[in-house]
Amino acid sequence: MEQLSVELNIEEEKIQAKKKAVEEELKEVGPLLEKAKESVGAIKAENLTEIRSLRAPPPVIRDVLEGVLRLMGICDMSWSSMKAFLGKRTIKEEIINFNATSITKQIRNSVQELINQKPDSFKEANVKRSFVAAAPLAVWVKANINYSIVIEKIGPLRESLAQATQNLTDARNRIQN
């Protein structure tokens, strides 16, 4: 029992260290993602309607919307598809409630490639000059990509944490027996 108790304490210390590492990684990108969501929530419906009313969007707007559509899992990148997306009543809620953990590696790489090819299109100042309403969307795209990268990076840490927690539970049960 004494040996199991010592093992239990060691296991608990390991769990706390792993938990702290996971929280540390998320601490940096979590607030950025929340701020981006708030910014998207502040977009006025009239601004979205104004973007939709354009015959052909400026390249910056097109790039930002393409990033948003790719993240949302929409494959059609035509202007009519973008306008239909912007025309949804629940668009802001869909974007705000988007779960960044659902971003696959393929989607992330696709969007990251878009950002790398057209970095100026995702700089907040450049987007604001083109269309104020698109700036929060550009920030949201980049924040989701960063969050997704961190989630993938801490995946093994989370699995290790789950295994350590299971080992701890097993050790407690053995002590109890």
Helices and strands as residue ranges (DSSP letters): H 2-41, H 45-52, H 59-71, H 79-87, H 91-96, G 100-102, H 105-117, G 119-122, H 124-130, H 134-176
